[in-house]
């Protein structure tokens, strides 16, 4: 009887609250208490449908009602494996399910609430960040959450970034992961015995398999195809952390572990290839046309120049057909006079995996890339920056193309010019002519002229021929005359023959003009370097060491380099 009396009291309180709130916009303390009690009863065991995007809907259950937004955020992050900062909006049924910023608990409907999660974008400042508190004090019931749909130009799901690496350099020292509890216990006892008696641990097959599998996963998360010295660094750190694993006899004590890790990574790549991992699937063996009976052949397509995200997997819930549809929308968006820059940037980021797979596996001609991916050559008119190339370079290498290049050039220009003057007698007349023009040049931008001279002197110092790469032409010359026979190069367009006034810098690939209106020569060279990575093209043979210098010294993208570049670096740093 008392239970029924309580229920009737609560229902009566709800009715009184509705009348007061709807007619007089008032609410008494008892009504608030009763309403909150009923809400807790209604939502305690409710299932939640979470819309990751229109093609992926997950069902989650909350064991208890969140008492604050902090608790709700933590629940969403834990159950949905969300990474990064986000804000919440809800659909207001009083205004036709229009989206409203979640500011107060009382703003939420008492029965059901459809929440939208908006991710904070690194390049686009969301109005939510300025106007919406990130953690209001409390929250009502939750029924559905919609998270970062592909159609939202202001958000990017964290699952897209989850399939990309963020570490550009091999970690030193390499972090040895924690193994399973039983293996960690065995290793701890073995380390204690080694410290007391100097006896190494007899490693069983199960323990070795566990160690190698965990190491393979950690290594692949950093790099799919490590170098020999990188395998050795992992083995050295393993023995350093667990000295009981040191191999008896002379030598390093970890040579056997190095070999085992190398073979284990090969087996791990085979498993990932069977599972459909793009980065290793591009290296599947194919048959040469007309040579079915002569065996299989293939070219290993692995990152060779410091690429971090060489061929990433597609974002979760996006098939190749979905990404192809987005590519078509991108092509259409690029034809509009007033381009939606935010839409283009967002969709270029989502379709990155499809684009890299095409570029690396198919190796299309530049004309095909221009046709299928015009957003890659997108120019930001206000600042004359080719945003598409810069962003693509960052996706591939995690480096800032223009920022890193310009900072390095600013730092090395005095040293380069000093080195050129000190060694000019060892080179041909070209170096002396370059320095004479630098001294005699009358210009309003001395700093830019010095930087250009520093870059033009690189191939001379490295004993390479840049005549086919750096070219000059007149603005009155027909375009086909500019580009004929130019596989890769920078064309400096002059106004006339007499004053040598530069009016444009043009980039040419495969006899096609890909970029115009580049502000200056150093920026043009940076864009060429970025395009080589974006299109997965080899360095030009005639300037192999020049671009290797930019890669190794300017951009700091690799530890390995040729002997010629290593010698040049030592001379440069000694100035």
Secondary structure, 3 states (H helix, E strand, C coil): CHHHHHHHHHHHHHHHHHHHHHHHCCCCHHHHHHHHHHHHHHHCCCEEEEEEECCEEEEEECCCCCCCHHHHHHHHHHHHCCCCCEEEEEEEHHHCCEEEECCCHHHCCCCCCEEEEEECCCCCCCHHHHHCCCCCCCCCCCCEEEECCCCCCCCCCHHHHHCCCCCCCCCCCCCCCCCCHHHHHHHHHHHHHHHHHCCCCCCCHHHHHHHHHHHHHHHHHHCCCCCHHHHHHHHHHHHHHCHHHCCCCCCCCCHHHHHHHHHHHHHHHHHHHHHCCHHHHCCCCECCCCCHHHCCECCCCCCCCCCCCCCCCCCCCCCHHHHHHHHHHHHHHHCCCCCCHHHHHHHHHHCHHHHHHHHHHHCCCHHHHHHHCHHHHCCECCCCECHHHHHHHHHHHCCCHHHHHHHHHHHHHHHHHHHHHHHHHHCCHHHHHHHHHHHHCCCCCHHHHHHHHHHHHHHHHCCCCCCCCEEEEECCCCHHHHHCCCCEEEEEEECCCCCCCEEEEEEEECCEEEEEEECCHHHHHHHHHHHHHHCCCCCCHHHHHHHHHHHHHHCCCCCCCCHHHHHHHHHHHCC
